[in-house]
Amino acid sequence: MVLVGCGAHPKAGTVPHPVSPELVQQAQTRFPAATEASLEQGRELFVSRCKKCHDLPDRRAYADDRWPKILDKMARKAKLDAEQHQLVLQFILAERALAPST
């Protein structure tokens, strides 16, 4: 039973790199208002709030279309307001688009 429960969660991921100009450029293709500051805030929220309860997830473990629902559930647990929720989502989706496929 333990293995079944563990299999439902993505493998642990790494702490994301600091926001780069390439990440900002990537984010702006999907979120035109994204800035270095907003992405850094999303990154910091992701690292600090998620890490309170579990390892950081491997952001490549789920497709882009799954992340909004995952964050809807997790944002409540992490006590993120709507703006913070959106910042984390934008950061994750931009980072995923920039990261090489595994």
Phi and psi restraints in degrees (range 20) as a CNS / XPLOR table:
assign (resid 1 and name C) (resid 2 and name N)
       (resid 2 and name CA) (resid 2 and name C) 1.0 -62.2 20.0 2
assign (resid 2 and name N) (resid 2 and name CA)
       (resid 2 and name C) (resid 3 and name N) 1.0 -42.3 20.0 2
assign (resid 2 and name C) (resid 3 and name N)
       (resid 3 and name CA) (resid 3 and name C) 1.0 -63.6 20.0 2
assign (resid 3 and name N) (resid 3 and name CA)
       (resid 3 and name C) (resid 4 and name N) 1.0 -37.6 20.0 2
assign (resid 3 and name C) (resid 4 and name N)
       (resid 4 and name CA) (resid 4 and name C) 1.0 -64.2 20.0 2
assign (resid 4 and name N) (resid 4 and name CA)
       (resid 4 and name C) (resid 5 and name N) 1.0 -44.1 20.0 2
assign (resid 4 and name C) (resid 5 and name N)
       (resid 5 and name CA) (resid 5 and name C) 1.0 -63.4 20.0 2
assign (resid 5 and name N) (resid 5 and name CA)
       (resid 5 and name C) (resid 6 and name N) 1.0 -40.7 20.0 2
assign (resid 5 and name C) (resid 6 and name N)
       (resid 6 and name CA) (resid 6 and name C) 1.0 -69.7 20.0 2
assign (resid 6 and name N) (resid 6 and name CA)
       (resid 6 and name C) (resid 7 and name N) 1.0 -32.1 20.0 2
assign (resid 6 and name C) (resid 7 and name N)
       (resid 7 and name CA) (resid 7 and name C) 1.0 -65.8 20.0 2
assign (resid 7 and name N) (resid 7 and name CA)
       (resid 7 and name C) (resid 8 and name N) 1.0 -18.3 20.0 2
assign (resid 7 and name C) (resid 8 and name N)
       (resid 8 and name CA) (resid 8 and name C) 1.0 -77.7 20.0 2
assign (resid 8 and name N) (resid 8 and name CA)
       (resid 8 and name C) (resid 9 and name N) 1.0 -12.8 20.0 2
assign (resid 8 and name C) (resid 9 and name N)
       (resid 9 and name CA) (resid 9 and name C) 1.0 -106.7 20.0 2
assign (resid 9 and name N) (resid 9 and name CA)
       (resid 9 and name C) (resid 10 and name N) 1.0 145.3 20.0 2
assign (resid 9 and name C) (resid 10 and name N)
       (resid 10 and name CA) (resid 10 and name C) 1.0 -69.6 20.0 2
assign (resid 10 and name N) (resid 10 and name CA)
       (resid 10 and name C) (resid 11 and name N) 1.0 158.0 20.0 2
assign (resid 10 and name C) (resid 11 and name N)
       (resid 11 and name CA) (resid 11 and name C) 1.0 -64.6 20.0 2
assign (resid 11 and name N) (resid 11 and name CA)
       (resid 11 and name C) (resid 12 and name N) 1.0 157.8 20.0 2
assign (resid 11 and name C) (resid 12 and name N)
       (resid 12 and name CA) (resid 12 and name C) 1.0 -66.4 20.0 2
assign (resid 12 and name N) (resid 12 and name CA)
       (resid 12 and name C) (resid 13 and name N) 1.0 143.8 20.0 2
assign (resid 12 and name C) (resid 13 and name N)
       (resid 13 and name CA) (resid 13 and name C) 1.0 -109.6 20.0 2
assign (resid 13 and name N) (resid 13 and name CA)
       (resid 13 and name C) (resid 14 and name N) 1.0 -177.0 20.0 2
assign (resid 13 and name C) (resid 14 and name N)
       (resid 14 and name CA) (resid 14 and name C) 1.0 -94.9 20.0 2
assign (resid 14 and name N) (resid 14 and name CA)
       (resid 14 and name C) (resid 15 and name N) 1.0 165.1 20.0 2
assign (resid 14 and name C) (resid 15 and name N)
       (resid 15 and name CA) (resid 15 and name C) 1.0 -70.7 20.0 2
assign (resid 15 and name N) (resid 15 and name CA)
       (resid 15 and name C) (resid 16 and name N) 1.0 129.6 20.0 2
assign (resid 15 and name C) (resid 16 and name N)
       (resid 16 and name CA) (resid 16 and name C) 1.0 -65.6 20.0 2
assign (resid 16 and name N) (resid 16 and name CA)
       (resid 16 and name C) (resid 17 and name N) 1.0 148.5 20.0 2
assign (resid 16 and name C) (resid 17 and name N)
       (resid 17 and name CA) (resid 17 and name C) 1.0 -64.3 20.0 2
assign (resid 17 and name N) (resid 17 and name CA)
       (resid 17 and name C) (resid 18 and name N) 1.0 157.8 20.0 2
assign (resid 17 and name C) (resid 18 and name N)
       (resid 18 and name CA) (resid 18 and name C) 1.0 -57.7 20.0 2
assign (resid 18 and name N) (resid 18 and name CA)
       (resid 18 and name C) (resid 19 and name N) 1.0 157.9 20.0 2
assign (resid 18 and name C) (resid 19 and name N)
       (resid 19 and name CA) (resid 19 and name C) 1.0 -64.7 20.0 2
assign (resid 19 and name N) (resid 19 and name CA)
       (resid 19 and name C) (resid 20 and name N) 1.0 131.7 20.0 2
assign (resid 19 and name C) (resid 20 and name N)
       (resid 20 and name CA) (resid 20 and name C) 1.0 -113.6 20.0 2
assign (resid 20 and name N) (resid 20 and name CA)
       (resid 20 and name C) (resid 21 and name N) 1.0 163.6 20.0 2
assign (resid 20 and name C) (resid 21 and name N)
       (resid 21 and name CA) (resid 21 and name C) 1.0 -58.0 20.0 2
assign (resid 21 and name N) (resid 21 and name CA)
       (resid 21 and name C) (resid 22 and name N) 1.0 -34.0 20.0 2
assign (resid 21 and name C) (resid 22 and name N)
       (resid 22 and name CA) (resid 22 and name C) 1.0 -65.0 20.0 2
assign (resid 22 and name N) (resid 22 and name CA)
       (resid 22 and name C) (resid 23 and name N) 1.0 -38.6 20.0 2
assign (resid 22 and name C) (resid 23 and name N)
       (resid 23 and name CA) (resid 23 and name C) 1.0 -66.8 20.0 2
assign (resid 23 and name N) (resid 23 and name CA)
       (resid 23 and name C) (resid 24 and name N) 1.0 -41.2 20.0 2
assign (resid 23 and name C) (resid 24 and name N)
       (resid 24 and name CA) (resid 24 and name C) 1.0 -60.8 20.0 2
assign (resid 24 and name N) (resid 24 and name CA)
       (resid 24 and name C) (resid 25 and name N) 1.0 -46.6 20.0 2
assign (resid 24 and name C) (resid 25 and name N)
       (resid 25 and name CA) (resid 25 and name C) 1.0 -60.4 20.0 2
assign (resid 25 and name N) (resid 25 and name CA)
       (resid 25 and name C) (resid 26 and name N) 1.0 -44.4 20.0 2
assign (resid 25 and name C) (resid 26 and name N)
       (resid 26 and name CA) (resid 26 and name C) 1.0 -61.9 20.0 2
assign (resid 26 and name N) (resid 26 and name CA)
       (resid 26 and name C) (resid 27 and name N) 1.0 -46.0 20.0 2
assign (resid 26 and name C) (resid 27 and name N)
       (resid 27 and name CA) (resid 27 and name C) 1.0 -60.3 20.0 2
assign (resid 27 and name N) (resid 27 and name CA)
       (resid 27 and name C) (resid 28 and name N) 1.0 -39.8 20.0 2
assign (resid 27 and name C) (resid 28 and name N)
       (resid 28 and name CA) (resid 28 and name C) 1.0 -69.1 20.0 2
assign (resid 28 and name N) (resid 28 and name CA)
       (resid 28 and name C) (resid 29 and name N) 1.0 -16.5 20.0 2
assign (resid 28 and name C) (resid 29 and name N)
       (resid 29 and name CA) (resid 29 and name C) 1.0 -69.8 20.0 2
assign (resid 29 and name N) (resid 29 and name CA)
       (resid 29 and name C) (resid 30 and name N) 1.0 -28.3 20.0 2
assign (resid 29 and name C) (resid 30 and name N)
       (resid 30 and name CA) (resid 30 and name C) 1.0 -107.1 20.0 2
assign (resid 30 and name N) (resid 30 and name CA)
       (resid 30 and name C) (resid 31 and name N) 1.0 -31.5 20.0 2
assign (resid 30 and name C) (resid 31 and name N)
       (resid 31 and name CA) (resid 31 and name C) 1.0 -128.6 20.0 2
assign (resid 31 and name N) (resid 31 and name CA)
       (resid 31 and name C) (resid 32 and name N) 1.0 85.9 20.0 2
assign (resid 31 and name C) (resid 32 and name N)
       (resid 32 and name CA) (resid 32 and name C) 1.0 -55.1 20.0 2
assign (resid 32 and name N) (resid 32 and name CA)
       (resid 32 and name C) (resid 33 and name N) 1.0 -27.9 20.0 2
assign (resid 32 and name C) (resid 33 and name N)
       (resid 33 and name CA) (resid 33 and name C) 1.0 -84.5 20.0 2
assign (resid 33 and name N) (resid 33 and name CA)
       (resid 33 and name C) (resid 34 and name N) 1.0 -2.0 20.0 2
assign (resid 33 and name C) (resid 34 and name N)
       (resid 34 and name CA) (resid 34 and name C) 1.0 -63.2 20.0 2
assign (resid 34 and name N) (resid 34 and name CA)
       (resid 34 and name C) (resid 35 and name N) 1.0 140.3 20.0 2
assign (resid 34 and name C) (resid 35 and name N)
       (resid 35 and name CA) (resid 35 and name C) 1.0 -130.4 20.0 2
assign (resid 35 and name N) (resid 35 and name CA)
       (resid 35 and name C) (resid 36 and name N) 1.0 169.6 20.0 2
assign (resid 35 and name C) (resid 36 and name N)
       (resid 36 and name CA) (resid 36 and name C) 1.0 -57.9 20.0 2
assign (resid 36 and name N) (resid 36 and name CA)
       (resid 36 and name C) (resid 37 and name N) 1.0 -43.6 20.0 2
assign (resid 36 and name C) (resid 37 and name N)
       (resid 37 and name CA) (resid 37 and name C) 1.0 -64.4 20.0 2
assign (resid 37 and name N) (resid 37 and name CA)
       (resid 37 and name C) (resid 38 and name N) 1.0 -42.6 20.0 2
assign (resid 37 and name C) (resid 38 and name N)
       (resid 38 and name CA) (resid 38 and name C) 1.0 -68.5 20.0 2
assign (resid 38 and name N) (resid 38 and name CA)
       (resid 38 and name C) (resid 39 and name N) 1.0 -37.9 20.0 2
assign (resid 38 and name C) (resid 39 and name N)
       (resid 39 and name CA) (resid 39 and name C) 1.0 -68.8 20.0 2
assign (resid 39 and name N) (resid 39 and name CA)
       (resid 39 and name C) (resid 40 and name N) 1.0 -38.4 20.0 2
assign (resid 39 and name C) (resid 40 and name N)
       (resid 40 and name CA) (resid 40 and name C) 1.0 -65.7 20.0 2
assign (resid 40 and name N) (resid 40 and name CA)
       (resid 40 and name C) (resid 41 and name N) 1.0 -38.4 20.0 2
assign (resid 40 and name C) (resid 41 and name N)
       (resid 41 and name CA) (resid 41 and name C) 1.0 -64.5 20.0 2
assign (resid 41 and name N) (resid 41 and name CA)
       (resid 41 and name C) (resid 42 and name N) 1.0 -42.7 20.0 2
assign (resid 41 and name C) (resid 42 and name N)
       (resid 42 and name CA) (resid 42 and name C) 1.0 -61.5 20.0 2
assign (resid 42 and name N) (resid 42 and name CA)
       (resid 42 and name C) (resid 43 and name N) 1.0 -41.2 20.0 2
assign (resid 42 and name C) (resid 43 and name N)
       (resid 43 and name CA) (resid 43 and name C) 1.0 -62.7 20.0 2
assign (resid 43 and name N) (resid 43 and name CA)
       (resid 43 and name C) (resid 44 and name N) 1.0 -47.9 20.0 2
assign (resid 43 and name C) (resid 44 and name N)
       (resid 44 and name CA) (resid 44 and name C) 1.0 -63.1 20.0 2
assign (resid 44 and name N) (resid 44 and name CA)
       (resid 44 and name C) (resid 45 and name N) 1.0 -41.0 20.0 2
assign (resid 44 and name C) (resid 45 and name N)
       (resid 45 and name CA) (resid 45 and name C) 1.0 -63.6 20.0 2
assign (resid 45 and name N) (resid 45 and name CA)
       (resid 45 and name C) (resid 46 and name N) 1.0 -44.6 20.0 2
assign (resid 45 and name C) (resid 46 and name N)
       (resid 46 and name CA) (resid 46 and name C) 1.0 -57.6 20.0 2
assign (resid 46 and name N) (resid 46 and name CA)
       (resid 46 and name C) (resid 47 and name N) 1.0 -50.3 20.0 2
assign (resid 46 and name C) (resid 47 and name N)
       (resid 47 and name CA) (resid 47 and name C) 1.0 -65.6 20.0 2
assign (resid 47 and name N) (resid 47 and name CA)
       (resid 47 and name C) (resid 48 and name N) 1.0 -49.4 20.0 2
assign (resid 47 and name C) (resid 48 and name N)
       (resid 48 and name CA) (resid 48 and name C) 1.0 -73.9 20.0 2
assign (resid 48 and name N) (resid 48 and name CA)
       (resid 48 and name C) (resid 49 and name N) 1.0 -43.3 20.0 2
assign (resid 48 and name C) (resid 49 and name N)
       (resid 49 and name CA) (resid 49 and name C) 1.0 -77.8 20.0 2
assign (resid 49 and name N) (resid 49 and name CA)
       (resid 49 and name C) (resid 50 and name N) 1.0 -42.2 20.0 2
assign (resid 49 and name C) (resid 50 and name N)
       (resid 50 and name CA) (resid 50 and name C) 1.0 -67.7 20.0 2
assign (resid 50 and name N) (resid 50 and name CA)
       (resid 50 and name C) (resid 51 and name N) 1.0 -39.2 20.0 2
assign (resid 50 and name C) (resid 51 and name N)
       (resid 51 and name CA) (resid 51 and name C) 1.0 -67.6 20.0 2
assign (resid 51 and name N) (resid 51 and name CA)
       (resid 51 and name C) (resid 52 and name N) 1.0 -18.0 20.0 2
assign (resid 51 and name C) (resid 52 and name N)
       (resid 52 and name CA) (resid 52 and name C) 1.0 -63.8 20.0 2
assign (resid 52 and name N) (resid 52 and name CA)
       (resid 52 and name C) (resid 53 and name N) 1.0 -30.8 20.0 2
assign (resid 52 and name C) (resid 53 and name N)
       (resid 53 and name CA) (resid 53 and name C) 1.0 -112.3 20.0 2
assign (resid 53 and name N) (resid 53 and name CA)
       (resid 53 and name C) (resid 54 and name N) 1.0 -25.9 20.0 2
assign (resid 53 and name C) (resid 54 and name N)
       (resid 54 and name CA) (resid 54 and name C) 1.0 -160.8 20.0 2
assign (resid 54 and name N) (resid 54 and name CA)
       (resid 54 and name C) (resid 55 and name N) 1.0 169.9 20.0 2
assign (resid 54 and name C) (resid 55 and name N)
       (resid 55 and name CA) (resid 55 and name C) 1.0 -60.4 20.0 2
assign (resid 55 and name N) (resid 55 and name CA)
       (resid 55 and name C) (resid 56 and name N) 1.0 152.7 20.0 2
assign (resid 55 and name C) (resid 56 and name N)
       (resid 56 and name CA) (resid 56 and name C) 1.0 -64.6 20.0 2
assign (resid 56 and name N) (resid 56 and name CA)
       (resid 56 and name C) (resid 57 and name N) 1.0 134.1 20.0 2
assign (resid 56 and name C) (resid 57 and name N)
       (resid 57 and name CA) (resid 57 and name C) 1.0 -75.5 20.0 2
assign (resid 57 and name N) (resid 57 and name CA)
       (resid 57 and name C) (resid 58 and name N) 1.0 155.1 20.0 2
assign (resid 57 and name C) (resid 58 and name N)
       (resid 58 and name CA) (resid 58 and name C) 1.0 -70.8 20.0 2
assign (resid 58 and name N) (resid 58 and name CA)
       (resid 58 and name C) (resid 59 and name N) 1.0 112.6 20.0 2
assign (resid 58 and name C) (resid 59 and name N)
       (resid 59 and name CA) (resid 59 and name C) 1.0 -64.7 20.0 2
assign (resid 59 and name N) (resid 59 and name CA)
       (resid 59 and name C) (resid 60 and name N) 1.0 -17.6 20.0 2
assign (resid 59 and name C) (resid 60 and name N)
       (resid 60 and name CA) (resid 60 and name C) 1.0 -86.3 20.0 2
assign (resid 60 and name N) (resid 60 and name CA)
       (resid 60 and name C) (resid 61 and name N) 1.0 -5.8 20.0 2
assign (resid 60 and name C) (resid 61 and name N)
       (resid 61 and name CA) (resid 61 and name C) 1.0 -70.6 20.0 2
assign (resid 61 and name N) (resid 61 and name CA)
       (resid 61 and name C) (resid 62 and name N) 1.0 -23.0 20.0 2
assign (resid 61 and name C) (resid 62 and name N)
       (resid 62 and name CA) (resid 62 and name C) 1.0 -126.2 20.0 2
assign (resid 62 and name N) (resid 62 and name CA)
       (resid 62 and name C) (resid 63 and name N) 1.0 148.2 20.0 2
assign (resid 62 and name C) (resid 63 and name N)
       (resid 63 and name CA) (resid 63 and name C) 1.0 -70.5 20.0 2
assign (resid 63 and name N) (resid 63 and name CA)
       (resid 63 and name C) (resid 64 and name N) 1.0 159.1 20.0 2
assign (resid 63 and name C) (resid 64 and name N)
       (resid 64 and name CA) (resid 64 and name C) 1.0 -51.9 20.0 2
assign (resid 64 and name N) (resid 64 and name CA)
       (resid 64 and name C) (resid 65 and name N) 1.0 -41.3 20.0 2
assign (resid 64 and name C) (resid 65 and name N)
       (resid 65 and name CA) (resid 65 and name C) 1.0 -70.5 20.0 2
assign (resid 65 and name N) (resid 65 and name CA)
       (resid 65 and name C) (resid 66 and name N) 1.0 -11.7 20.0 2
assign (resid 65 and name C) (resid 66 and name N)
       (resid 66 and name CA) (resid 66 and name C) 1.0 -91.0 20.0 2
assign (resid 66 and name N) (resid 66 and name CA)
       (resid 66 and name C) (resid 67 and name N) 1.0 -25.9 20.0 2
assign (resid 66 and name C) (resid 67 and name N)
       (resid 67 and name CA) (resid 67 and name C) 1.0 -61.3 20.0 2
assign (resid 67 and name N) (resid 67 and name CA)
       (resid 67 and name C) (resid 68 and name N) 1.0 -38.5 20.0 2
assign (resid 67 and name C) (resid 68 and name N)
       (resid 68 and name CA) (resid 68 and name C) 1.0 -57.0 20.0 2
assign (resid 68 and name N) (resid 68 and name CA)
       (resid 68 and name C) (resid 69 and name N) 1.0 -43.6 20.0 2
assign (resid 68 and name C) (resid 69 and name N)
       (resid 69 and name CA) (resid 69 and name C) 1.0 -69.0 20.0 2
assign (resid 69 and name N) (resid 69 and name CA)
       (resid 69 and name C) (resid 70 and name N) 1.0 -38.7 20.0 2
assign (resid 69 and name C) (resid 70 and name N)
       (resid 70 and name CA) (resid 70 and name C) 1.0 -60.7 20.0 2
assign (resid 70 and name N) (resid 70 and name CA)
       (resid 70 and name C) (resid 71 and name N) 1.0 -46.8 20.0 2
assign (resid 70 and name C) (resid 71 and name N)
       (resid 71 and name CA) (resid 71 and name C) 1.0 -70.7 20.0 2
assign (resid 71 and name N) (resid 71 and name CA)
       (resid 71 and name C) (resid 72 and name N) 1.0 -29.8 20.0 2
assign (resid 71 and name C) (resid 72 and name N)
       (resid 72 and name CA) (resid 72 and name C) 1.0 -56.9 20.0 2
assign (resid 72 and name N) (resid 72 and name CA)
       (resid 72 and name C) (resid 73 and name N) 1.0 -44.8 20.0 2
assign (resid 72 and name C) (resid 73 and name N)
       (resid 73 and name CA) (resid 73 and name C) 1.0 -71.6 20.0 2
assign (resid 73 and name N) (resid 73 and name CA)
       (resid 73 and name C) (resid 74 and name N) 1.0 -47.5 20.0 2
assign (resid 73 and name C) (resid 74 and name N)
       (resid 74 and name CA) (resid 74 and name C) 1.0 -72.1 20.0 2
assign (resid 74 and name N) (resid 74 and name CA)
       (resid 74 and name C) (resid 75 and name N) 1.0 -31.4 20.0 2
assign (resid 74 and name C) (resid 75 and name N)
       (resid 75 and name CA) (resid 75 and name C) 1.0 -61.5 20.0 2
assign (resid 75 and name N) (resid 75 and name CA)
       (resid 75 and name C) (resid 76 and name N) 1.0 -37.6 20.0 2
assign (resid 75 and name C) (resid 76 and name N)
       (resid 76 and name CA) (resid 76 and name C) 1.0 -64.2 20.0 2
assign (resid 76 and name N) (resid 76 and name CA)
       (resid 76 and name C) (resid 77 and name N) 1.0 -44.5 20.0 2
assign (resid 76 and name C) (resid 77 and name N)
       (resid 77 and name CA) (resid 77 and name C) 1.0 -66.5 20.0 2
assign (resid 77 and name N) (resid 77 and name CA)
       (resid 77 and name C) (resid 78 and name N) 1.0 -34.7 20.0 2
assign (resid 77 and name C) (resid 78 and name N)
       (resid 78 and name CA) (resid 78 and name C) 1.0 -86.6 20.0 2
assign (resid 78 and name N) (resid 78 and name CA)
       (resid 78 and name C) (resid 79 and name N) 1.0 0.4 20.0 2
assign (resid 78 and name C) (resid 79 and name N)
       (resid 79 and name CA) (resid 79 and name C) 1.0 56.9 20.0 2
assign (resid 79 and name N) (resid 79 and name CA)
       (resid 79 and name C) (resid 80 and name N) 1.0 45.8 20.0 2
assign (resid 79 and name C) (resid 80 and name N)
       (resid 80 and name CA) (resid 80 and name C) 1.0 -90.1 20.0 2
assign (resid 80 and name N) (resid 80 and name CA)
       (resid 80 and name C) (resid 81 and name N) 1.0 137.0 20.0 2
assign (resid 80 and name C) (resid 81 and name N)
       (resid 81 and name CA) (resid 81 and name C) 1.0 -80.4 20.0 2
assign (resid 81 and name N) (resid 81 and name CA)
       (resid 81 and name C) (resid 82 and name N) 1.0 177.1 20.0 2
assign (resid 81 and name C) (resid 82 and name N)
       (resid 82 and name CA) (resid 82 and name C) 1.0 -60.5 20.0 2
assign (resid 82 and name N) (resid 82 and name CA)
       (resid 82 and name C) (resid 83 and name N) 1.0 -40.4 20.0 2
assign (resid 82 and name C) (resid 83 and name N)
       (resid 83 and name CA) (resid 83 and name C) 1.0 -67.1 20.0 2
assign (resid 83 and name N) (resid 83 and name CA)
       (resid 83 and name C) (resid 84 and name N) 1.0 -44.0 20.0 2
assign (resid 83 and name C) (resid 84 and name N)
       (resid 84 and name CA) (resid 84 and name C) 1.0 -63.7 20.0 2
assign (resid 84 and name N) (resid 84 and name CA)
       (resid 84 and name C) (resid 85 and name N) 1.0 -41.2 20.0 2
assign (resid 84 and name C) (resid 85 and name N)
       (resid 85 and name CA) (resid 85 and name C) 1.0 -55.6 20.0 2
assign (resid 85 and name N) (resid 85 and name CA)
       (resid 85 and name C) (resid 86 and name N) 1.0 -47.2 20.0 2
assign (resid 85 and name C) (resid 86 and name N)
       (resid 86 and name CA) (resid 86 and name C) 1.0 -65.8 20.0 2
assign (resid 86 and name N) (resid 86 and name CA)
       (resid 86 and name C) (resid 87 and name N) 1.0 -38.5 20.0 2
assign (resid 86 and name C) (resid 87 and name N)
       (resid 87 and name CA) (resid 87 and name C) 1.0 -62.8 20.0 2
assign (resid 87 and name N) (resid 87 and name CA)
       (resid 87 and name C) (resid 88 and name N) 1.0 -42.8 20.0 2
assign (resid 87 and name C) (resid 88 and name N)
       (resid 88 and name CA) (resid 88 and name C) 1.0 -66.0 20.0 2
assign (resid 88 and name N) (resid 88 and name CA)
       (resid 88 and name C) (resid 89 and name N) 1.0 -44.2 20.0 2
assign (resid 88 and name C) (resid 89 and name N)
       (resid 89 and name CA) (resid 89 and name C) 1.0 -60.5 20.0 2
assign (resid 89 and name N) (resid 89 and name CA)
       (resid 89 and name C) (resid 90 and name N) 1.0 -46.0 20.0 2
assign (resid 89 and name C) (resid 90 and name N)
       (resid 90 and name CA) (resid 90 and name C) 1.0 -62.1 20.0 2
assign (resid 90 and name N) (resid 90 and name CA)
       (resid 90 and name C) (resid 91 and name N) 1.0 -42.2 20.0 2
assign (resid 90 and name C) (resid 91 and name N)
       (resid 91 and name CA) (resid 91 and name C) 1.0 -60.9 20.0 2
assign (resid 91 and name N) (resid 91 and name CA)
       (resid 91 and name C) (resid 92 and name N) 1.0 -49.7 20.0 2
assign (resid 91 and name C) (resid 92 and name N)
       (resid 92 and name CA) (resid 92 and name C) 1.0 -61.0 20.0 2
assign (resid 92 and name N) (resid 92 and name CA)
       (resid 92 and name C) (resid 93 and name N) 1.0 -46.4 20.0 2
assign (resid 92 and name C) (resid 93 and name N)
       (resid 93 and name CA) (resid 93 and name C) 1.0 -66.8 20.0 2
assign (resid 93 and name N) (resid 93 and name CA)
       (resid 93 and name C) (resid 94 and name N) 1.0 -37.4 20.0 2
assign (resid 93 and name C) (resid 94 and name N)
       (resid 94 and name CA) (resid 94 and name C) 1.0 -67.7 20.0 2
assign (resid 94 and name N) (resid 94 and name CA)
       (resid 94 and name C) (resid 95 and name N) 1.0 -43.9 20.0 2
assign (resid 94 and name C) (resid 95 and name N)
       (resid 95 and name CA) (resid 95 and name C) 1.0 -62.8 20.0 2
assign (resid 95 and name N) (resid 95 and name CA)
       (resid 95 and name C) (resid 96 and name N) 1.0 -41.5 20.0 2
assign (resid 95 and name C) (resid 96 and name N)
       (resid 96 and name CA) (resid 96 and name C) 1.0 -61.4 20.0 2
assign (resid 96 and name N) (resid 96 and name CA)
       (resid 96 and name C) (resid 97 and name N) 1.0 -40.9 20.0 2
assign (resid 96 and name C) (resid 97 and name N)
       (resid 97 and name CA) (resid 97 and name C) 1.0 -68.1 20.0 2
assign (resid 97 and name N) (resid 97 and name CA)
       (resid 97 and name C) (resid 98 and name N) 1.0 -30.6 20.0 2
assign (resid 97 and name C) (resid 98 and name N)
       (resid 98 and name CA) (resid 98 and name C) 1.0 -83.5 20.0 2
assign (resid 98 and name N) (resid 98 and name CA)
       (resid 98 and name C) (resid 99 and name N) 1.0 -28.9 20.0 2
assign (resid 98 and name C) (resid 99 and name N)
       (resid 99 and name CA) (resid 99 and name C) 1.0 -72.7 20.0 2
assign (resid 99 and name N) (resid 99 and name CA)
       (resid 99 and name C) (resid 100 and name N) 1.0 143.4 20.0 2
assign (resid 99 and name C) (resid 100 and name N)
       (resid 100 and name CA) (resid 100 and name C) 1.0 -66.6 20.0 2
assign (resid 100 and name N) (resid 100 and name CA)
       (resid 100 and name C) (resid 101 and name N) 1.0 148.4 20.0 2
assign (resid 100 and name C) (resid 101 and name N)
       (resid 101 and name CA) (resid 101 and name C) 1.0 -69.0 20.0 2
assign (resid 101 and name N) (resid 101 and name CA)
       (resid 101 and name C) (resid 102 and name N) 1.0 147.3 20.0 2
